[in-house]
């Protein structure tokens, strides 16, 4: 009996199956420091204990996307080791801040399956939860992945497609207990733009760009314990090691500081697509469209829905061609809710 893990193939998934992923991880200040070294991340709430305390929190949490990457990385050996592509996200919610010293583990439930017409691959839908040392769910999201079949003659399972919300409402969002922006220091945050200064339909060009380096993206992917072969092994992608999509998400979010420095906390993920592959040498730039705004019951706190787009050609405001498909220069199309001082 082999002792190594070849990963699951499409025919190995069943709706209702719950997978508890190895290995729990205690998050420390080192993750924050390395995250800020890998990405130009500068949001004040995640950089300063004093700033966070003035906002009603116990201290500075680790960046929301650190929590996402840690939880996501644990799922890779069980969900996407044999994936062709990570296709999309939905119903993502950050439920509790993650602080240095918290220990995170992940578990996923299979909520949908559909074999593709070629009979060689299928799409698997999973709802993943990140759980801390107190058994509290800190993060949950749905993603769907195209996975190879190990045996192309395996019978197709009954198609089950989950009913997913296209957009989270503001009532679906969980705002950290005690959060207040009444004592918010705009000078220390880096910009004066408040929630009321943004208009639905407005497009913000974040101006700056970062060229992806081979060593950095592999270091980042190892940091999150993501074991997908396409990120490391050139025999799987002779044209180049594929950049982990989360690396592109974090880079684009960090670049969005220029123009959205006060979009402090990510609390919801409505949807997302990795539109085209990213490789070392590509230069990532980003722009954001304001999609919606909503008031909250928390003092001084507004919610803003943003569409974050990362490109490798520097284009702004233009995503798809006449055929309805993403243009080749588009890398990421991410729809999320953030919290901002009013």
C-alpha positions in Angstrom: 0.0 0.0 0.0 1.4 3.3 -1.0 2.1 5.8 1.8 2.3 8.9 -0.3 -0.6 11.1 -1.2 -1.5 11.3 -5.0 -4.3 13.7 -4.2 -8.0 13.3 -4.8 -9.4 13.0 -8.3 -12.8 14.1 -9.5 -14.4 10.7 -8.9 -13.2 10.7 -5.3 -15.6 13.5 -4.3 -19.1 13.0 -3.0 -21.7 15.7 -2.0 -21.9 15.9 1.7 -18.3 14.6 2.2 -16.4 16.6 5.0 -12.7 16.8 4.7 -10.6 17.8 7.7 -7.3 19.2 6.5 -3.9 18.9 8.0 -1.9 20.7 9.5 -3.0 23.3 12.2 -0.9 26.4 12.2 -0.2 28.9 14.9 0.0 32.4 13.3 2.7 34.6 14.7 4.2 38.1 14.1 6.5 36.5 11.6 3.7 36.0 9.2 2.8 39.6 9.3 6.4 40.7 8.8 6.9 38.4 5.9 3.6 39.4 4.4 4.6 43.0 4.5 7.9 42.1 2.9 6.3 40.2 0.0 3.5 42.8 -0.7 3.4 46.6 -0.4 0.8 46.2 2.3 0.3 49.4 4.4 -3.2 49.5 5.8 -2.8 51.0 9.3 -5.2 48.7 11.1 -2.9 45.8 10.4 0.3 47.6 11.0 -0.2 49.3 14.4 -1.5 48.0 17.7 -2.1 51.6 18.8 -4.1 52.5 15.7 -6.2 49.3 16.1 -6.8 50.0 19.8 -8.1 53.5 18.8 -10.5 51.6 16.5 -11.9 49.6 19.4 -9.9 46.3 18.8 -7.7 44.4 21.2 -4.7 45.0 19.0 -3.7 44.8 15.4 -5.0 41.7 13.7 -3.0 40.0 11.0 -4.1 41.0 7.5 -7.4 39.5 6.4 -5.7 37.9 3.5 -3.1 36.2 5.8 -6.0 34.4 7.4 -7.4 33.5 3.9 -4.1 32.2 2.6 -3.4 30.1 5.7 -6.9 28.5 5.6 -6.8 28.1 1.8 -3.3 26.6 1.7 -4.3 23.7 4.0 -7.1 22.7 1.5 -4.8 22.3 -1.5 -3.6 18.7 -0.8 -7.2 17.5 -0.5 -9.1 19.7 -2.9 -6.8 21.0 -5.7 -3.7 18.9 -5.9 -5.0 17.5 -9.2 -6.8 20.7 -10.2 -6.7 22.1 -13.7 -7.9 25.5 -12.5 -9.4 27.3 -9.5 -12.5 28.7 -11.1 -14.2 31.0 -8.7 -15.3 32.1 -5.2 -18.5 33.0 -3.5 -20.1 33.6 -0.1 -16.8 34.5 1.6 -17.1 36.0 5.1 -14.5 37.0 7.6 -16.2 36.3 10.9 -13.6 37.0 13.5 -10.2 38.9 13.4 -7.2 36.7 13.6 -4.5 37.8 16.1 -0.9 36.6 16.5 -1.0 33.5 18.7 -4.2 32.1 17.2 -4.0 28.6 15.8 -6.0 27.9 12.6 -7.2 24.7 11.0 -9.4 24.1 8.0 -12.2 21.8 7.0 -14.2 21.6 3.8 -17.6 20.2 2.8 -18.3 19.1 -0.7 -21.5 20.9 -1.8 -21.6 20.2 -5.5 -20.1 18.2 -8.4 -20.5 18.3 -12.1 -18.6 16.2 -14.7 -17.5 18.1 -17.8 -18.6 17.1 -21.3 -15.1 15.9 -22.2 -15.3 13.1 -19.5 -11.8 13.8 -18.4 -12.4 16.5 -15.8 -15.2 17.7 -13.5 -16.0 20.7 -11.3 -16.0 20.3 -7.5 -17.7 22.9 -5.2 -16.5 23.1 -1.6 -17.4 25.3 1.4 -14.3 25.8 3.5 -14.1 27.0 7.1 -11.1 28.3 9.0 -11.4 27.4 12.7 -9.4 28.8 15.6 -8.2 27.2 18.8 -11.5 28.0 20.5 -13.4 26.2 17.8 -14.7 29.5 16.5 -15.1 29.9 12.7 -13.0 32.9 11.7 -13.5 32.6 8.0 -15.6 30.7 5.5 -15.9 30.8 1.7 -17.1 28.7 -1.2 -14.8 27.9 -4.2 -15.1 25.7 -7.2 -12.3 23.8 -8.9 -11.8 21.9 -12.1 -10.2 18.6 -11.2 -8.8 15.8 -13.4 -10.3 12.3 -13.3 -8.0 9.6 -12.3 -10.0 7.0 -14.2 -11.7 8.5 -17.3 -14.0 5.4 -17.3 -15.3 6.1 -13.9 -19.1 6.8 -14.1 -20.3 10.4 -13.9 -21.8 11.3 -10.6 -25.3 12.9 -10.4 -24.9 16.6 -11.1 -25.4 18.8 -8.0 -25.0 22.5 -8.3 -25.2 24.6 -5.1 -27.5 27.6 -4.9 -25.0 30.4 -4.1 -25.6 34.1 -3.5 -24.3 36.3 -6.2 -23.7 39.1 -3.7 -23.7 39.2 0.0 -26.0 41.8 1.6 -24.7 44.1 4.3 -26.8 42.0 6.7 -24.7 39.0 5.8 -21.5 40.8 6.9 -20.0 40.3 10.4 -18.3 43.4 11.8 -15.9 42.8 14.7 -17.3 43.4 18.1 -16.3 46.8 19.5 -15.1 48.2 16.1 -15.5 52.0 15.9 -14.1 54.6 13.5 -15.2 57.5 15.6 -11.6 58.1 16.8 -10.0 57.4 13.4 -6.8 59.2 12.6 -6.8 59.9 8.9 -3.3 61.4 8.8 -1.9 58.2 10.2 -4.0 56.1 7.8 -2.4 57.9 4.9 -5.4 59.4 3.1 -8.3 61.7 3.9 -10.9 60.0 1.7 -14.0 58.9 3.7 -16.8 56.6 2.8 -18.9 59.5 1.7 -16.2 60.7 -0.8 -16.7 57.6 -3.0 -19.5 57.3 -5.6 -21.0 54.2 -7.0 -19.6 53.7 -10.5 -16.3 55.6 -9.7 -13.1 53.9 -11.0 -9.8 54.4 -9.2 -6.6 53.7 -11.0 -4.1 52.7 -8.3 -1.2 53.8 -10.5 1.6 51.7 -9.0 2.8 48.3 -10.3 4.9 45.4 -9.1 6.8 43.0 -11.4 6.5 39.4 -10.1 9.7 37.7 -9.2 10.2 33.9 -9.4 11.7 33.5 -6.0 9.2 35.7 -4.2 6.1 34.0 -5.5 7.5 30.6 -4.6 8.4 31.8 -1.1 4.9 33.2 -0.6 3.3 30.0 -1.8 5.5 28.0 0.6 4.6 30.4 3.4 0.9 29.4 3.0 1.9 25.7 2.7 0.2 25.5 -0.7 1.6 22.3 -2.3 0.0 22.6 -5.8 2.6 21.3 -8.3 1.9 23.9 -10.9 3.4 26.6 -8.7 6.8 24.8 -8.3 7.4 22.0 -10.7 8.2 23.0 -14.3 7.4 19.5 -15.6 3.8 20.3 -14.9 3.9 23.7 -16.6 6.8 23.8 -19.0 5.8 27.3 -20.1 6.5 28.6 -16.5 5.6 28.1 -12.9 2.0 29.3 -12.5 1.7 32.1 -9.9 -0.6 31.2 -7.0 -3.8 33.2 -7.5 -3.8 34.3 -3.9 -0.4 36.0 -4.6 -2.1 38.1 -7.2 -5.0 38.9 -4.9 -2.6 40.1 -2.1 -0.5 42.1 -4.5 -3.6 43.8 -6.0 -5.1 44.5 -2.6 -1.8 46.0 -1.4 -1.5 48.2 -4.6 -5.1 49.4 -3.9 -3.8 51.3 -0.8 -3.1 54.2 -3.2 -6.6 55.5 -3.4 -8.3 53.2 -0.9 -6.0 53.5 2.2 -9.1 53.7 4.4 -10.8 50.6 3.1 -9.4 48.9 6.2 -11.0 45.6 6.7 -12.2 43.0 4.2 -15.4 41.4 5.6 -17.0 39.8 2.5 -16.1 38.1 -0.7 -18.9 38.1 -3.2 -17.1 36.5 -6.1 -13.9 36.3 -7.9 -12.2 34.9 -11.0 -8.6 34.3 -11.9 -9.2 35.4 -15.5 -5.8 34.5 -17.0 -2.6 32.8 -15.8 0.1 34.9 -14.2 3.8 34.1 -14.6 7.1 35.4 -13.3 8.1 38.6 -15.1 4.5 39.9 -15.4 3.9 43.3 -14.0 0.8 43.6 -11.9 -1.2 46.8 -11.8 -4.6 47.3 -10.3 -7.8 49.4 -10.5 -11.0 49.4 -8.5 -14.6 50.2 -9.4 -17.0 51.2 -6.6 -20.1 48.9 -6.9 -22.2 49.7 -3.8 -22.2 51.4 -0.4 -24.1 50.6 2.8 -24.4 52.0 6.2 -23.8 49.9 9.3 -24.9 50.0 13.0 -21.3 50.4 14.1 -20.2 54.0 15.1 -18.4 55.7 12.2 -18.2 52.5 10.1 -19.5 52.2 6.6 -19.4 49.3 4.2 -18.2 49.7 0.6 -18.4 47.1 -2.1 -15.4 47.1 -4.5 -14.5 45.4 -7.7 -10.7 44.9 -7.6 -9.1 44.2 -11.0 -5.5 43.2 -11.5 -4.0 43.4 -15.0 -0.6 42.7 -16.6 -1.0 45.2 -19.4 -1.9 48.3 -17.4 -5.4 48.7 -18.9 -8.1 50.4 -16.8 -11.9 50.0 -17.0 -11.9 47.5 -19.8 -12.3 43.8 -18.8 -14.0 41.7 -21.6 -14.0 41.6 -25.3 -17.0 41.4 -27.7 -17.1 37.6 -27.1 -17.8 38.2 -23.4 -14.5 36.6 -22.4 -11.9 38.3 -20.3 -9.2 40.0 -22.3 -5.7 38.5 -22.1 -4.3 41.3 -20.0 -6.7 40.7 -17.1 -5.5 38.6 -14.3 -8.0 39.0 -11.5 -11.6 40.1 -11.1 -12.5 40.2 -7.4 -15.7 41.5 -5.8 -15.5 42.2 -2.1 -16.9 44.2 0.8 -14.6 46.4 3.0 -15.2 48.6 6.0 -14.3 52.3 5.9 -14.8 55.3 8.2 -17.7 57.5 7.4 
